[in-house]
């Protein structure tokens, strides 16, 4: 059940990003759910390795490089998902910020016991 909720939270966050960030496009609901699933897999398996490898530059930039890592992971998700596209670095950067904020907000609502 937790995995389904995680996919739905990712889907909602990607939907909001696609609606408010120019340059992010999702073809349809099926594509959105597939992108949410792939984004979850990328965050589970690729993100820890990338964060570890980018730790020195993240420290040098006082954590700001973390935004670039998130943008890259969102771009990787778009590259792996047919029908989900991101036009350029700035769209990916702002999209990653929106996805993070919406995801944290929705996760906070769900985790309240």
Helices and strands as residue ranges (DSSP letters): H 2-20, E 24-26, H 29-53, H 55-60, H 65-80, E 84-86, H 89-110
